[in-house]
């Protein structure tokens, strides 16, 4: 549940959730029990002259555009705007700060109370997520400085997939080399996949232990998971978030030989290839745009490159759908979530087209309805439930952070 109003729980039930990116800070102040959001916003373009903040509270928006040197300055601005809006974080009764951290490696596989050693370990994992973990650390260090008396908890994107079966998480490369450098499939978007899979079980009124699920988290970053009995058995992202589905700026699965070919033929170095794969591949690499709404506009205008990009995107979705159907030995529910998954009826319809022989059918009216709540979109009588379930990673992080703090106090 989301709202622009004040949290309805007690003032001591609030959790501040921080998602610190390379040049942005997204945040929410919310009540983990009710899910009601007291305030939310984003600081963007950190390090640029045109940086600023957009803050939503009590049904109004506060905006400021000004240079923001770094994440510490960005979080200070967040605190200033909270105070300006009448929600001073120093006196708001914040019980915990929950931080989204992208990569936990083999070290972190559950929500973890942050201390100096934890910050150092997250920083040490930056080689596995060079675009993400350093920014996560910057946000953590800034929040610890600004709220020194409040417990801080790291919630890891990789945690849900920590227990993948050996056959699913192991790459067929030199085993000693892989062990020495922590090379395995870790998976990402785990907070979202775990939250959504739990919501699916509740919506179907089924025990998660009795369900086989496929979940498509489709945003600018995209991933899919196969979940049996509440536990993931496979996922599309791997050592890094580059593997798997076609994404906004990432291409997903590639022949590894492409890397060596680019070095030899295009004279690109490692950093240039890494930049291309993370920032200029995927839909953007094929069509020039990574915003899905713009891609659909180009397709409607007859743009051939945009049409091809969309077709490649859908082809990859269907490939993994087929693979996970076989891995699971059948599926009870297929769910779409995140920005594209929740808002593009065309993607949902095309991804599942022609699969009635497998018990999978989308009802056109349900699929195109304006309803934005969690809902069924499968055809009446279809064997497999097809659902759209809005993700809420902030709520999941807040609830996890509060559990950690409560457990610490109980000890």
C-alpha positions in Angstrom: 0.0 0.0 0.0 1.3 3.4 -0.9 0.1 6.8 0.1 1.2 10.4 0.2 -0.3 10.8 3.7 1.3 10.4 7.1 2.1 7.0 8.4 -0.8 5.7 10.5 1.3 3.6 12.8 3.0 5.0 15.9 5.7 7.6 15.4 8.3 5.0 16.6 7.3 2.6 13.8 8.8 4.5 10.9 11.7 3.2 8.8 13.7 5.3 6.3 14.6 3.3 3.2 17.5 4.4 1.1 18.4 3.2 -2.4 21.7 4.9 -3.2 22.7 4.7 -6.9 25.8 6.0 -8.7 24.3 9.5 -9.2 21.0 9.3 -7.3 19.4 8.6 -4.0 15.8 7.3 -3.8 14.2 7.2 -0.4 11.0 6.5 1.4 9.9 7.1 5.0 7.2 4.5 5.8 5.4 2.4 8.3 6.4 -1.2 7.7 3.3 -2.6 9.4 0.7 -0.6 7.4 2.8 0.1 4.3 1.7 3.7 4.4 4.3 6.1 3.1 4.8 9.3 5.0 7.2 10.8 2.5 9.3 9.8 -0.5 11.5 11.3 -3.1 14.7 11.3 -5.2 17.9 13.2 -5.4 19.3 13.0 -8.9 22.3 14.0 -10.9 24.6 14.0 -7.9 28.0 15.6 -8.9 26.4 17.7 -11.6 25.4 21.4 -11.7 21.8 20.6 -12.5 21.3 18.2 -9.6 18.3 18.5 -7.3 15.6 16.8 -5.3 11.9 16.1 -5.7 10.2 15.3 -2.5 6.6 14.1 -2.1 4.8 14.6 1.2 1.2 15.2 2.4 0.0 15.4 -1.2 2.4 18.0 -2.3 5.8 18.1 -4.1 8.8 20.1 -3.0 11.5 20.6 -5.6 14.9 22.2 -5.4 17.6 22.4 -8.2 21.1 23.1 -7.0 24.6 21.6 -7.3 25.1 18.5 -5.1 28.7 17.5 -4.7 28.4 14.0 -3.4 26.1 11.5 -1.6 26.8 13.1 1.8 25.6 16.4 0.5 22.7 14.7 -1.2 21.5 13.1 2.0 22.0 16.3 3.9 19.6 17.9 1.4 17.1 15.1 2.0 17.2 15.8 5.7 16.8 19.5 5.1 13.8 19.0 2.9 12.2 16.6 5.4 12.6 19.4 8.1 11.3 22.0 5.6 8.2 19.8 5.1 7.5 19.4 8.8 8.9 15.8 9.1 12.3 16.4 10.9 14.0 13.0 10.7 16.0 13.7 13.8 12.8 13.8 15.9 10.4 11.7 13.7 11.0 8.5 15.7 12.8 6.6 12.9 13.4 3.1 14.3 15.8 2.0 11.6 17.3 2.9 8.2 17.1 0.1 5.6 19.7 0.3 2.7 19.3 -1.5 -0.5 22.7 -3.1 -1.3 23.1 -4.7 -4.7 25.8 -7.4 -4.2 26.3 -9.5 -1.1 28.6 -12.0 -2.7 29.0 -15.2 -0.6 29.3 -13.2 2.6 25.8 -11.7 3.0 22.6 -13.7 2.4 20.2 -12.2 4.9 19.4 -8.7 6.1 22.4 -7.5 8.2 22.9 -4.9 10.9 25.5 -2.5 9.7 28.8 -1.8 11.6 32.2 -0.8 10.4 33.2 -4.3 9.5 30.0 -4.8 7.4 30.7 -1.5 5.5 34.2 -2.7 4.8 33.0 -6.1 3.5 30.4 -4.5 1.2 33.1 -2.2 -0.1 35.4 -5.2 -0.7 32.6 -6.8 -2.9 32.7 -3.8 -5.3 34.7 -5.8 -7.8 31.5 -7.9 -8.4 29.3 -4.8 -8.7 31.5 -1.8 -9.6 28.6 0.4 -10.6 26.5 -0.4 -7.6 28.3 -1.3 -4.4 30.5 1.8 -4.1 27.3 4.0 -4.4 25.6 1.8 -1.8 28.5 2.3 0.6 28.5 6.0 0.0 24.8 6.2 1.0 25.4 4.0 4.1 28.3 6.1 5.3 26.4 9.3 4.8 23.3 8.0 6.6 25.4 6.7 9.6 26.9 10.1 9.9 23.6 11.9 9.8 21.6 9.5 12.0 24.3 8.2 14.3 21.9 6.8 16.9 19.6 4.9 14.6 20.3 1.2 13.6 21.1 0.8 10.0 20.4 -2.5 8.1 21.7 -3.7 4.7 19.2 -5.7 2.6 20.9 -7.4 -0.3 19.6 -7.9 -3.8 21.4 -11.2 -4.1 20.2 -12.7 -0.8 17.0 -14.5 -2.0 19.1 -16.4 -4.6 21.9 -17.4 -2.3 20.7 -21.0 -2.0 20.3 -21.7 -5.7 21.0 -25.4 -6.6 24.6 -26.1 -7.4 23.7 -27.0 -11.0 22.0 -23.6 -11.5 24.6 -21.4 -9.9 27.7 -23.0 -11.3 29.4 -21.8 -14.4 31.3 -24.3 -16.5 34.7 -22.7 -16.3 37.9 -23.7 -14.5 36.7 -24.6 -11.0 39.7 -23.3 -9.1 39.6 -20.0 -11.0 35.9 -19.6 -10.2 36.4 -20.4 -6.5 39.4 -18.0 -6.2 37.4 -15.1 -7.6 33.9 -15.8 -6.3 32.5 -16.6 -9.8 29.0 -18.1 -9.6 25.4 -17.1 -10.4 24.2 -14.7 -7.6 21.0 -13.3 -9.1 19.6 -9.8 -8.5 16.2 -8.2 -7.8 15.9 -10.8 -5.1 14.0 -8.4 -2.8 11.4 -7.9 -5.5 11.1 -11.6 -6.5 10.7 -12.7 -2.8 8.1 -10.0 -2.1 6.1 -10.7 -5.2 6.2 -14.5 -4.8 4.8 -14.1 -1.3 2.0 -11.8 -2.6 1.1 -14.3 -5.3 0.7 -17.1 -2.7 -1.6 -14.8 -0.7 -3.6 -13.8 -3.7 -4.1 -17.4 -4.8 -4.8 -18.4 -1.1 -2.2 -21.1 -1.5 0.6 -22.4 0.6 3.9 -21.2 -1.0 5.3 -24.6 -0.4 2.7 -26.0 -2.9 3.3 -23.5 -5.7 5.5 -23.5 -8.8 6.0 -19.9 -9.9 7.7 -17.9 -12.7 8.1 -14.2 -12.0 9.1 -11.6 -14.6 10.6 -8.4 -13.0 10.6 -6.1 -16.0 11.9 -2.6 -15.5 14.9 -0.8 -17.0 16.7 -3.7 -15.4 14.9 -7.0 -16.0 15.1 -10.5 -14.6 13.1 -13.7 -14.3 13.0 -16.4 -11.6 11.7 -19.9 -11.3 10.4 -20.6 -7.8 9.5 -24.0 -6.4 7.9 -24.3 -3.0 8.8 -20.7 -2.0 12.5 -21.2 -2.9 14.2 -20.1 -6.2 15.7 -22.8 -8.3 16.9 -20.5 -11.1 17.2 -16.9 -12.2 18.4 -15.0 -15.2 20.9 -12.6 -13.8 24.3 -14.1 -12.9 27.6 -13.0 -11.4 26.5 -9.4 -12.3 23.2 -7.9 -13.5 24.3 -8.2 -17.1 23.2 -11.7 -17.7 19.8 -12.9 -18.9 16.9 -10.9 -20.3 17.2 -7.9 -22.7 17.1 -4.7 -20.6 17.0 -0.9 -21.1 20.7 -0.5 -21.5 22.0 -4.0 -20.9 21.9 -6.7 -23.5 21.6 -9.8 -21.3 22.9 -13.1 -22.7 25.8 -12.7 -25.1 28.3 -15.1 -26.6 31.4 -14.6 -24.4 33.5 -14.7 -27.6 32.1 -11.2 -28.5 34.3 -9.7 -25.8 37.5 -11.0 -27.3 36.3 -10.1 -30.8 35.7 -6.5 -29.7 39.2 -6.3 -28.2 40.8 -7.6 -31.4 38.6 -6.2 -34.1 37.3 -2.9 -32.6 40.4 -2.3 -30.4 38.2 -1.7 -27.3 39.6 -2.1 -23.9 38.0 -3.7 -20.8 36.5 -0.4 -19.5 35.1 0.5 -22.9 33.4 -2.9 -23.3 32.1 -2.7 -19.7 30.7 0.8 -20.4 29.0 -0.4 -23.6 27.5 -3.5 -22.0 26.1 -1.6 -19.0 25.1 1.7 -20.6 24.7 1.3 -24.3 23.4 -2.2 -25.0 19.9 -3.7 -24.7 17.0 -1.7 -26.1 19.2 1.5 -26.2 21.9 -0.3 -28.2 19.4 -1.6 -30.7 17.0 1.3 -31.0 18.6 4.4 -29.5 16.1 4.6 -26.6 15.8 2.7 -23.3 12.5 4.1 -22.1 9.9 1.5 -23.0 7.2 4.2 -23.7 9.5 5.9 -26.2 10.2 2.5 -27.8 6.5 1.8 -28.3 6.0 5.3 -29.7 8.8 4.6 -32.3 7.2 1.3 -33.1 3.8 3.0 -33.7 5.6 5.4 -36.0 7.0 2.5 -38.1 10.6 2.6 -36.8 12.2 -0.7 -37.9 15.1 -0.6 -35.4 12.6 -0.2 -32.5 10.5 -3.0 -33.9 13.5 -5.3 -34.0 14.5 -4.3 -30.4 11.0 -5.2 -29.2 11.1 -8.5 -31.0 14.4 -9.4 -29.5 13.1 -8.4 -26.1 10.1 -10.7 -26.4 12.1 -13.6 -27.9 14.3 -13.6 -24.8 11.4 -13.5 -22.4 9.8 -16.5 -24.2 13.0 -18.4 -24.2 13.4 -18.2 -20.5 9.7 -18.9 -20.0 10.1 -22.2 -21.8 13.3 -23.1 -20.0 11.7 -22.5 -16.6 8.5 -24.4 -17.5 10.7 -27.4 -18.1 12.9 -26.8 -15.0 9.8 -26.6 -12.8 8.0 -29.5 -14.4 5.0 -27.3 -14.8 3.9 -24.0 -13.4 0.9 -22.8 -11.3 1.4 -19.0 -11.7 3.2 -16.6 -14.0 3.5 -13.1 -12.7 4.6 -9.8 -14.2 5.9 -7.0 -12.0 8.0 -3.7 -12.1 7.6 -0.8 -14.5 7.2 -2.6 -17.8 5.7 -5.7 -16.4 3.0 -3.8 -14.5 2.3 -1.2 -17.2 2.6 -2.9 -20.7 -0.3 -5.1 -21.7 1.4 -5.6 -25.0 4.5 -7.2 -23.5 2.4 -9.5 -21.3 0.2 -10.6 -24.2 3.1 -11.1 -26.6 5.2 -13.0 -24.0 2.4 -15.5 -23.5 0.9 -15.7 -26.9 0.0 -19.1 -28.4 0.6 -21.1 -25.2 -3.0 -22.4 -24.6 -1.8 -26.0 -25.0 0.3 -25.4 -21.9 -2.7 -24.1 -19.9 -1.5 -20.5 -20.3 -3.9 -17.9 -21.7 -4.3 -14.1 -21.2 -7.7 -12.6 -21.1 -7.6 -9.4 -23.4 -10.1 -7.4 -21.3 -8.4 -8.2 -18.0 -5.0 -7.5 -19.5 -5.8 -4.1 -20.8 -8.0 -2.9 -17.8 -6.9 0.3 -16.2 -6.7 -1.3 -12.8 -3.3 -0.9 -11.2 -3.9 -3.2 -8.2 -2.6 -6.8 -8.0 -4.9 -8.8 -10.2 -5.5 -11.9 -12.4 -5.2 -11.4 -16.1 -5.5 -15.1 -17.1 -8.5 -16.2 -19.2 -11.4 -17.8 -17.2 -10.8 -21.5 -16.8 -7.1 -21.3 -17.7 -5.0 -23.9 -15.8 -2.2 -21.5 -15.1 -2.9 -18.3 -13.2 -1.4 -15.2 -14.9 -1.1 -12.2 -12.6 0.1 -8.6 -12.4 1.5 -7.8 -9.0 3.0 -4.4 -8.2 6.4 -4.8 -6.5 7.2 -2.9 -3.4 10.9 -3.3 -2.6 10.8 -0.4 -0.2 8.2 -2.0 2.0 10.1 -5.3 1.9 13.3 -3.6 2.9 11.6 -1.6 5.7 10.0 -4.8 7.1 13.3 -6.7 6.9 15.1 -3.8 8.7 12.6 -3.7 11.4 12.8 -7.5 12.0 16.6 -7.2 12.4 16.3 -4.3 14.9 13.6 -6.2 16.8 15.7 -9.3 17.0 18.8 -7.4 18.2 16.8 -5.8 21.0 15.3 -9.1 21.9 18.8 -10.5 22.4 
